[in-house]
């Protein structure tokens, strides 16, 4: 069994105003959601320590395996040849956990870069199987000759623990303290549906959890960092929120914008909410971990794939009319919430199976009592 793995991924950041917004977001891989699956693996694997992608000899010394906390790395625009180069110099078993393929809802097979294929091949050679986010990602890897795959979903949801989801998820739904999330990156504009969500947030004064919207995050973190708001941030937010009044957007974001660079702060906040909805998979996962009823609005193949394999409550973006305010109460499905709770043990056991097959020791608090032998080897 591997008892002291080095978990390599995007780690949480202790942001106290010492770093700029740009520096903080760079540390978080430009998306705060990235820390969720790294945090999960660092907690779940017994004796694991968190490391960086630098993979220096000082970092890897004394570890018996490397576990990569992956995201949607299988796409046409990222090339992970640099990571394959570093791993080739380290003669340790390597495990890739939670990797996914990025494609539009049409589920077209992406043209994967040569460097990423080299990384996948290296991991296939050094492990029993690759943990993959869902069946579509398995199909993509199969197409490229990567056959040792195990569909698991994302490890982030395992933070719920062996006891399973909170009974609070099945309480009578209330909508008096909602929060939401949408998907936009950097200073960019976005498609009409996501724009509709941002305008719902500001128009109805709903708390908005931000993950990669750097323009908006500048406003939320301004009191901490004391940075001047970039002109391009003002241009971005006024366009997205549909107003020429930058002060109005600023007031909304200061009051209702939420950014979390520490995992526990995110969960603690979610425990204070009565319902959560939006297009971010890890925003939805954070709510479910906290015991807050939620629903994912699936807007691409990646989010739909993970919702399916993890049993997350979901609705398609096409099913929401954009010519009127969202009826938030109709987003909640008690039947889907019950289904999530009932299916969780299957998701959890499947991940434990992946860990056991690959001889990765699971921490005692995350083992099922009846499965300690299988987990411990």
N, C-alpha and C positions, 0 to 999 in steps of 0.2 A: 504493500500500500504506500501511496505517496502521502507523507505526513507533514511536509513543510513546503508546500508549493508557493511560488511567487506569482501572485495575481497581477497581471499587467493590463492596465486600462486607464480610463479617465477617472481621476480621483476627485472627491469633494474638496472644496476650497474654503479655508477660513478667511472670509472676506470681511475685513474690518476697516476698509477704506485705505489700506496701504498700497493697493494695486489699482490701476486704472480699470475701467470697464473692459477695454480691449484686452488687457492682460488677463483679467479674470476669465473672460469668455474663451480666450485661447487655451488657458489651463483646463477648461471644461470641454474642450473639443468643440467649441462654438455652440454647445447645446447642454443645458443643465441636466437634461434627462440622461445623459451618458453616465453620470455618476451612479445612477440607480443600479445598473447591472454589475458594475465593478464592486459596489458596496455589497451587493448580494453575495457574490462569489467569495469576497474576503471574509464575510461572516460565516458562510455555510461550510467552507472547507476547513477542516481541523488543522490548526497550526499554520494557516496561510498568512502571508504578509503581502501588503500592496507594494507594487513596484512601478517603474515608469517604462515607457517604450525605449528609453535609452539602452536598457539591458546591459549596463556596464558590468565589468567583472566584479566590482564591489557589491553591486546589487544582487547578482545571481549566486555569489559565493554562499555555500551552505544550503542551498535549496535543491530539492530533488526533482522538481518539475516546474514547467512554466505553463500557466493557464492564461490564455488571452480572452479578455472580456470583449466580445465582438459586437458589432452593430450591423447595419446594412452595408457591409463591405463589398458585396458581390454586385458590382454595377459597372457602367461603362466609363465612369469618370475618375474613380480612385485607382491608384496603382500601388499595391503593397509590396512591391519588389524590395523596397528599402528595409521592410521588416523581415522579409525572407533572408536578405543579406545578413542581417544581424543574427538571426536564429541559426543560420548555417554554421556560424562560428561557435555556437554553444551546443555542446553535445549532451542535451537533456531532453527527456520526453516533452512534447509540446501538445497542449490541448486547446482547441478552439471552441468556445462556448457561446451559443446564441447568435451565430452568424446568419445573416439573411440576405436575400436578393432584393434589389430595388428595381421596380418596374411600375409603369402606369397600371390602371385598373384592367387594361386589356391583357395583362400578364404576358407581355412579350418577353422572350428570352433576351436578357441584356448581353451586349458584347463585352465580355469580361476581359480586363487587361491581362497582359502576359505576366506581369509581376504578381498580381493577385492570384492567378492560377498557380504560379510557382509556390506561393505561400500555402495555398490549399493542398498542393501535392506534398509539401514538406510535412504539414500537420498530419495528413493521411498516413504518411510513412512512419510517424513517430507516436501515433496513438491508435487505440482500437477503433475509435469513431469520432466524427465531428458532430457537435451539437448544433442543430440547424433550427431556425425559427419556425418552420412549417413545411407543409408538403410542396408548395410551389418552389421554395428555396431548394428542397431536395431535388425536384425536377431539374432545376437549373444546374445544380452541381453534377447530377447524373449526366446531363448533356455534355459536360466538359470532362467526363471521365473520373469524377470524384464520387466513388461508390460507397465508401465507408461513412455513411451519414446516419444520424439518429434525430428524428424530428422531436423537438422538446418545447418549442416556444422560447421565450426570453427568461433567463434565470431570475429577473427582478421580482417576479411574483412570489418566489420562494421565501421572500422575507416575511411573508405571513406566518410561516412556521409550520411545524408538524401538527399542531393542534387544529389548524384549519382556519377559515375565515371567521371574522367576528360575527356574533349573532346580531349585532347592530345593523348589518347589511339587510336583514329581513324585517326590520322595524317598519312601521307605517311611514311612508315617505313624506317628508316635509320639504318645502321649497322656499323657506324664509331666509335662508343663509346660503345661497348658491354661489358656486364659483364656476368658471369656464376657462377653456383654453382653445386657441386656434394655432394655425401653423404658418409661420413666416420666418425668413432667415435674414440676418444682418440688417441691411438698410433697404432691402428690396421691396418691391410691390408684390402683389400676389393675385391669385385668380379670384373671380367674382364671389365664389362661395365663401372663401376664407375672409374676404373683405366684409361680406355680410355679417360674419360672426364678430369681427372686431367692432363693427358699428352697432351690433346688438349690445355688446358689452358697454360701450360708452353711452349709448342712448338710454340704457336701462340701469346704469350704475351697478353693474355686476362685477364682482371681483374677477380679475383676469390674471391667470398664472402664466408667466412668460418663461420661455425656455431658450429660444435662439433669436428673439427679436431685439437685436442689439440697439437699434434706434430707440425703442421704447424703454429698454433697460437703462439707458443713459439717464432718463428722467427719474426712474424709480430709485436708482442708486446715487442720484446727484447729491443729496444731503450727506451721504457717507463719503463719497470720493471728492466732492467739491470741484469736480471737473466742469469746465464750460461745456454746454450742450453743443455738439457739432451742428453746423448749418444743415448738413445732409440728414441729420436725425430729425430736425424740425420739418424738413421737406418730406421725409418719409412718413412721419406720423400724421401730418395734416392730410396727406393724400389718402392714407389708409382709413383714417377715421372720418373722412368726408367733411372737413371743415377748414376754413382758412384761419381760424382762431387757435393759434398754437397754445395760448394760455389755457384754453378750455381743455385741450388734450393733456397738457401738463398737470392741471389740477386733477383730472381723472386718474392719470397714471400714478400720481403721488398718493392719492387716496385709495385706489383700487388695484393698482398694479402690484403683483407679487412675484418676487424672484428669490429662488432658494439655491444657495451654493453648498448647503449642508443637508444631508439626507434627513436627519431627525427633525430639523426645523420644518421641512416640507411635510412630513408625516404629522407633526404636532399641529400645523396649520389646518391640514385636511380634517383632523379630528374635530375641528370647530365648525366645519361646514355641514350643511344638511343634505346637499346634493351637488354633484359635479358632472359637467358634460363638456365635450369638445373633441377635437381631432387629434390630440396627442395621446399616444399609447402610454407613455410613462406618466403623464398627468393623470390618466385614468387608473393606472396601476397604483400610484401613490394614494389615491382616494380609497381604493379597495383594500390596500394594506391597513389604512387608518380606520376601516370600518364604515366608510361613508358611501352610501349608494351612488352609483355613477353609471354613465353610459359613454361609450366611445362612438364618435361619428366617423365611420371609416371613409377615408377619402383617397386611398391608393391601395395597391396590392399588398404592401408591407403591413399596413395597419389591419386590413381585412384578414390577412393570413394569420397574424398573431392573435387577433380576437377569436378566430375559429379554433385554433389549437389550444388556447388557454381558457376558453369558455367565457371570455369577457363580454358583458352586455354590449350590444352593438346595434347601430342603425346606420343605413347607408346615407351618404350626403344627398343623394338624389331624392330621398324620401322627405326632405325638409323643404317646403316652399320658401322662397326668399322674397316674396312680395308682401309678407306680413311678419309680425313679431313671432318668435318661436314660443309655442305653448310648452313651457318647460315641463309641466306636469305630465304631458303626453310622451315625453322622452323616457320617462321611467317605466320600466316593465318589471313587475314583481316576478313574473314567470321567468324572465331571463336572469334575474338576480338569484332566484332559487336554483336555476340551472347552473349558474356559476358556482354556488356553494356546493352543490352536489357533485360537480365535475372536478372540483379542486383536488381532491385526493388522487384522482387519476393523473392529473398534470404533475402533482408533487411526486407520486410514486415513479412516474416515468423519468423524472429528473434524477431521482435516487438510483434508478436502474442505470442511467447513463453514467453516473458517478461510480457505481459499483463495477460496471463493465470496464471502466478505465482506471480502476484501482485508486480513485481519488477518495480519500478519507473524509467523511462528513462529520462535522462537529456534533457532539452528543445531543445538544439542544435541538438540532435539526433532524435527528433520526427518529423514525418510528420505533417504539420500544420493541415491537415484534420483529423488527428488521435490523436490529443492531449487528447481528452476525454478518448479514449481507453487506451492510455499510462498512463495517470494520474490516472485512476481508477474512 
